[in-house]
Amino acid sequence: MGKQQDTTLDQHVSGQANGNGLSKPAHALTFSQVTEDIKANAENGLSSAEAKERHDKYGTNELGDAGGVEPGKILIRQIANAMTLVCSTMMLV
């Protein structure tokens, strides 16, 4: 019984380069291959024309005004997580 080749990634499109796809995941490519795949210049970045085209296609690079960091919620989550660990540990003893 031979190993079957995993073909689940054959049609995978990397999330890098806004879905235009890299030939492989970025971590599996050399620096020069990545810059070539994303149509960038290693010294100067994107050309003005390429930057304008991407801006027109994808819009601005903004996360929006939704929420933000709420220190109170972070603190409550950390305390609840610590309490869960303490209670779980006590149940094991």
C-alpha positions as CSV (number, residue, x, y, z in Angstrom):
1,M,0.0,0.0,0.0
2,G,1.7,3.2,-1.2
3,K,1.4,6.7,0.1
4,Q,-1.1,8.8,-1.6
5,Q,-0.1,12.3,-2.5
6,D,-1.9,15.0,-0.6
7,T,-3.6,17.1,-3.2
8,T,-5.6,19.3,-0.9
9,L,-3.2,22.3,-1.5
10,D,-3.0,21.9,-5.2
11,Q,-5.6,24.6,-5.8
12,H,-4.6,26.7,-2.8
13,V,-4.3,30.4,-3.3
14,S,-2.0,32.1,-0.7
15,G,-3.5,34.8,1.4
16,Q,-0.5,36.9,0.6
17,A,-0.6,39.6,-2.1
18,N,-4.4,40.1,-1.6
19,G,-5.5,36.9,-3.2
20,N,-3.5,37.4,-6.4
21,G,-1.7,34.3,-5.3
22,L,1.9,33.4,-4.9
23,S,3.3,30.4,-6.7
24,K,3.7,28.8,-3.3
25,P,3.2,30.0,0.3
26,A,5.6,32.8,1.1
27,H,7.6,30.9,3.6
28,A,8.4,28.3,0.9
29,L,9.8,30.9,-1.5
30,T,13.0,32.8,-1.7
31,F,12.9,36.6,-1.2
32,S,13.4,37.2,-5.0
33,Q,10.6,34.8,-5.8
34,V,8.2,36.6,-3.5
35,T,9.1,40.0,-4.9
36,E,8.6,38.7,-8.4
37,D,5.3,37.0,-7.6
38,I,3.9,40.2,-6.1
39,K,5.2,42.3,-8.9
40,A,7.4,44.5,-6.6
41,N,10.9,45.8,-6.9
42,A,13.2,44.7,-4.0
43,E,14.8,48.1,-3.9
44,N,11.9,50.5,-4.5
45,G,8.8,48.5,-3.7
46,L,5.7,48.9,-6.0
47,S,5.7,51.1,-8.9
48,S,3.4,54.1,-8.7
49,A,1.2,52.5,-11.4
50,E,1.0,49.2,-9.6
51,A,0.2,51.0,-6.3
52,K,-2.6,53.0,-7.9
53,E,-4.0,49.8,-9.6
54,R,-4.1,48.0,-6.2
55,H,-5.6,51.0,-4.4
56,D,-8.3,51.2,-7.0
57,K,-8.9,47.4,-6.9
58,Y,-8.7,46.8,-3.1
59,G,-9.3,50.2,-1.5
60,T,-7.4,51.8,1.4
61,N,-5.5,49.7,3.9
62,E,-7.6,50.5,6.9
63,L,-9.1,48.4,9.7
64,G,-12.0,50.8,10.2
65,D,-13.3,52.4,13.4
66,A,-14.8,49.3,15.0
67,G,-14.1,49.1,18.7
68,G,-10.5,49.1,19.5
69,V,-8.6,47.7,22.5
70,E,-10.6,47.7,25.7
71,P,-8.3,47.1,28.6
72,G,-11.2,46.2,31.0
73,K,-12.2,43.3,28.7
74,I,-8.7,42.1,28.4
75,L,-8.2,42.1,32.2
76,I,-11.5,40.2,32.8
77,R,-10.5,37.6,30.2
78,Q,-7.1,37.1,31.8
79,I,-8.6,36.7,35.3
80,A,-11.2,34.3,34.1
81,N,-8.6,32.3,32.3
82,A,-6.4,32.2,35.4
83,M,-9.4,31.1,37.5
84,T,-10.2,28.3,35.1
85,L,-6.6,27.1,35.4
86,V,-6.7,27.2,39.2
87,C,-10.0,25.4,39.4
88,S,-9.0,22.8,36.9
89,T,-5.8,22.2,38.8
90,M,-7.6,21.9,42.1
91,M,-10.0,19.3,40.6
92,L,-7.0,17.1,39.5
93,V,-5.5,17.1,43.0
